[in-house]
């Protein structure tokens, strides 16, 4: 089982997408079409799924509780 922290897209440039999370910013690849502001889940530095802002907040809330 893998755990992934929600990240928000802050820039899309050709094949690279810049995302931010509580841990900082990073550039990742994308298997799906995303736009600035989208919330995503990544695995091995590749975006694999878009999620809603509500889902992102809920996941982050749960992760803060379990620390």
C-alpha distances in whole Angstrom, upper triangle without the diagonal:
4,7,10,13,16,19,22,24,27,29,29,31,31,28,26,25,25,23,23,21,22,21,23,24,23,24,21,21,21,20,22,25,25,28,28,27,24,21,18,14,14,12,14,17,17,17,15,16,19,18,21,23,22,19,18,21,19,15,18,19,17,15,19,19,16,18
4,6,10,13,15,19,21,24,25,25,27,28,24,23,21,22,19,19,17,18,17,20,20,19,20,18,18,18,18,19,22,22,25,25,24,21,18,15,11,10,8,11,13,14,14,13,14,16,16,19,20,21,17,16,18,17,14,15,18,15,13,17,18,16,16
4,7,10,13,16,19,22,24,24,26,27,24,22,20,20,17,17,14,15,14,17,18,17,19,17,18,18,18,19,22,21,23,23,22,19,15,13,9,10,9,11,13,14,14,13,13,15,14,17,18,18,14,13,15,14,10,12,14,12,10,13,15,13,13
4,6,9,13,15,18,20,20,23,24,21,19,17,16,13,13,11,12,12,14,15,14,15,14,15,15,16,17,19,17,19,19,18,16,12,10,6,6,7,10,11,11,11,10,11,12,12,15,15,16,13,11,13,13,9,10,13,12,10,13,16,14,14
4,6,10,13,16,18,19,22,24,21,19,16,15,11,10,7,9,9,11,12,13,15,14,16,16,17,18,19,17,18,18,16,14,10,9,7,8,10,12,12,13,11,12,12,12,11,13,13,14,11,8,10,11,8,7,11,11,9,11,14,13,13
4,7,10,13,16,17,20,22,20,17,14,13,10,9,7,9,11,12,12,13,14,13,15,14,16,16,16,14,15,14,12,10,7,6,5,8,11,14,13,13,10,11,10,9,8,10,9,11,9,6,8,10,7,7,11,12,10,13,15,16,16
4,7,9,12,14,17,19,17,14,11,10,6,5,5,8,10,9,9,10,11,11,13,13,15,15,15,12,12,11,10,8,6,5,6,8,11,13,11,11,9,12,11,10,10,11,10,13,11,8,10,13,11,10,14,15,13,15,18,19,18
4,6,9,11,15,17,17,14,10,9,5,5,7,10,12,11,9,11,11,12,14,13,16,14,14,10,10,8,6,6,4,6,9,11,14,16,14,13,11,13,12,10,10,10,9,12,12,9,11,14,13,12,15,17,16,17,21,22,21
4,6,8,11,14,13,11,7,6,4,7,9,13,14,12,10,10,10,10,11,11,14,12,11,8,7,5,5,5,6,7,10,11,15,16,13,12,10,13,12,10,11,12,12,15,15,12,15,18,17,16,19,21,20,21,24,25,25
4,7,10,13,14,11,8,6,5,7,10,13,14,12,9,10,10,11,13,13,17,16,14,10,8,5,6,8,10,11,14,14,18,19,15,15,13,16,16,14,15,15,14,18,18,15,17,20,19,18,21,23,22,23,26,27,26
4,7,10,11,9,6,5,7,10,13,17,17,14,11,10,9,11,12,12,16,15,12,10,8,6,8,10,12,13,15,15,18,19,15,15,13,17,17,15,17,18,17,21,21,18,20,23,22,21,25,27,25,26,30,30,30
4,6,8,6,5,6,9,12,16,19,19,17,13,12,9,10,10,10,13,12,10,8,7,7,10,11,13,13,15,15,18,18,15,13,12,15,16,14,17,18,18,22,22,20,22,25,24,23,27,28,27,28,32,32,32
4,6,5,6,8,11,15,18,22,21,18,15,13,10,11,10,11,14,14,12,11,10,10,14,14,17,16,18,17,19,19,15,14,14,17,18,18,20,22,22,26,25,23,26,28,27,27,30,32,30,31,35,35,34
4,6,8,11,14,18,21,24,24,21,17,15,12,11,10,10,12,13,11,11,11,13,16,16,18,17,19,18,19,19,16,14,14,17,18,18,21,23,24,28,27,25,28,30,29,29,32,33,32,34,37,37,36
4,7,10,13,17,20,23,22,20,17,14,10,9,6,7,10,11,10,11,12,14,17,16,17,16,17,15,16,15,12,11,11,14,16,17,20,22,23,27,26,24,27,29,27,27,31,32,30,32,35,35,34
4,7,10,13,16,20,19,16,13,10,6,6,5,7,11,12,11,11,12,12,15,14,15,14,15,13,15,14,10,9,10,14,15,16,19,21,22,25,24,21,24,27,25,24,28,29,27,29,32,32,31
4,6,10,13,17,16,14,10,8,6,5,6,7,11,11,10,8,9,9,11,11,12,11,12,11,14,14,10,9,9,12,13,13,16,18,18,21,20,18,21,23,21,21,25,26,24,26,29,29,28
4,7,10,14,13,11,7,6,4,6,9,10,14,14,13,11,10,9,11,11,12,11,13,12,14,14,11,11,10,14,15,14,16,18,17,21,20,17,19,22,20,19,23,24,22,24,27,27,26
4,7,11,11,8,6,6,6,7,10,11,14,14,14,11,11,9,9,9,9,9,10,10,13,14,10,11,10,13,13,12,14,15,14,18,17,13,16,19,17,16,19,21,19,20,23,24,23
4,7,8,6,4,7,9,10,14,14,18,17,17,14,13,11,10,11,10,10,11,11,14,15,12,13,12,15,15,14,15,15,14,17,16,12,14,17,15,13,17,19,17,17,21,21,20
4,5,5,6,9,12,12,16,16,19,19,19,16,16,14,12,12,10,10,11,11,14,15,13,14,13,16,15,14,14,15,13,15,14,11,12,14,12,10,13,15,13,13,17,18,16
4,6,8,11,15,16,19,20,23,23,23,20,19,17,15,16,13,13,13,14,16,17,16,18,17,19,18,18,17,17,15,16,16,12,12,14,13,9,12,14,11,11,15,16,14
4,7,9,13,14,18,19,22,23,23,21,21,19,17,17,15,15,14,14,15,16,14,16,16,19,19,19,19,20,18,20,18,15,15,17,15,12,15,16,13,13,17,17,14
4,7,11,13,16,18,22,22,22,19,19,16,16,16,15,15,15,14,16,16,14,16,16,19,19,19,19,20,18,20,20,16,17,19,17,15,18,19,16,16,20,20,18
4,7,10,13,15,19,19,19,16,16,14,14,15,14,13,14,13,15,15,12,14,14,17,18,17,18,19,18,21,20,16,18,21,18,16,20,21,19,19,23,23,21
4,6,10,13,16,17,17,15,16,14,15,15,14,13,13,11,13,12,9,11,12,15,17,17,18,20,19,22,21,18,20,22,20,18,22,23,20,21,25,24,23
4,7,10,14,15,15,13,14,13,15,15,14,13,13,11,12,11,8,9,10,14,16,16,18,20,20,23,22,19,22,24,21,20,24,25,23,24,28,27,26
4,7,10,12,13,12,13,14,15,14,13,11,11,8,9,9,5,5,7,10,13,14,16,19,19,22,21,18,21,23,20,20,24,24,22,24,27,27,26
4,7,9,10,11,13,14,16,14,14,12,12,9,10,9,6,5,6,9,12,13,17,19,20,23,22,19,23,24,22,22,26,26,24,27,30,29,28
4,5,7,8,11,13,15,12,13,10,10,9,10,11,9,5,5,7,9,10,14,17,19,21,20,18,22,23,21,22,25,26,24,27,30,29,29
4,7,9,13,15,17,14,14,11,11,10,11,12,11,7,6,6,8,10,14,17,20,22,20,19,23,24,22,23,27,26,25,28,31,30,30
4,6,10,13,15,12,12,10,11,11,13,15,13,9,7,7,7,8,12,15,17,20,18,18,21,23,21,22,26,26,25,28,30,30,31
4,7,11,12,10,12,11,13,13,16,17,15,12,9,10,10,9,13,15,17,20,19,18,21,23,22,23,26,27,27,29,32,32,32
4,7,9,6,9,9,11,12,15,17,15,12,9,10,9,8,11,12,14,17,16,15,19,21,20,20,24,25,24,26,29,29,30
4,6,6,9,10,14,15,18,20,17,15,12,14,13,10,12,13,14,17,17,16,19,21,21,21,24,26,25,27,30,30,31
4,6,9,11,14,15,19,20,17,16,13,16,15,12,13,13,13,17,17,15,17,20,20,20,23,25,24,25,28,29,29
4,7,10,13,15,19,21,18,17,14,16,14,11,11,10,9,13,14,12,14,17,17,17,19,22,21,22,25,27,27
4,6,10,12,16,19,16,14,11,13,10,7,8,8,8,12,12,10,13,15,15,15,18,20,20,21,24,25,26
4,7,10,14,17,15,13,10,11,9,6,5,6,6,10,9,7,10,12,12,12,15,16,16,18,21,21,22
4,7,10,13,11,10,6,7,6,4,6,8,9,12,10,8,12,13,12,13,16,17,16,18,21,21,22
4,7,10,10,8,6,6,5,6,7,11,12,13,11,9,13,13,11,12,15,15,14,17,20,19,20
4,7,6,5,4,5,7,9,11,14,15,17,14,12,16,17,14,14,18,18,16,19,21,20,21
4,5,5,7,7,9,12,14,17,19,20,17,15,19,19,16,17,20,19,17,20,23,21,21
4,6,8,9,13,15,17,21,22,24,21,19,22,22,19,19,23,22,20,22,25,23,23
4,7,9,12,14,17,20,20,23,20,18,21,22,19,19,23,22,20,22,25,24,23
4,6,9,12,15,18,19,22,19,17,21,22,19,19,23,23,21,24,26,25,25
4,6,8,11,14,16,18,16,14,18,19,17,17,21,21,20,22,25,24,25
4,7,10,14,16,18,15,14,18,19,16,18,21,21,20,23,25,24,25
4,6,10,13,15,12,12,15,16,14,16,19,19,19,22,24,23,24
4,7,10,12,10,10,13,14,13,15,18,18,18,21,23,23,24
4,7,8,6,7,10,11,10,12,15,16,16,19,20,21,22
4,5,5,6,9,10,11,12,14,16,17,19,20,22,23
4,5,5,6,9,10,11,12,14,15,16,18,20,21
4,5,5,6,9,10,11,12,14,15,17,19,20
4,5,5,6,9,10,11,12,14,16,17,19
4,5,5,6,9,10,11,12,14,16,17
4,6,5,6,9,10,11,12,14,16
4,5,5,6,9,10,11,13,15
4,5,5,6,9,10,11,13
4,5,5,6,9,10,11
4,6,5,6,9,10
4,5,5,6,9
4,5,5,6
4,6,6
4,6
4
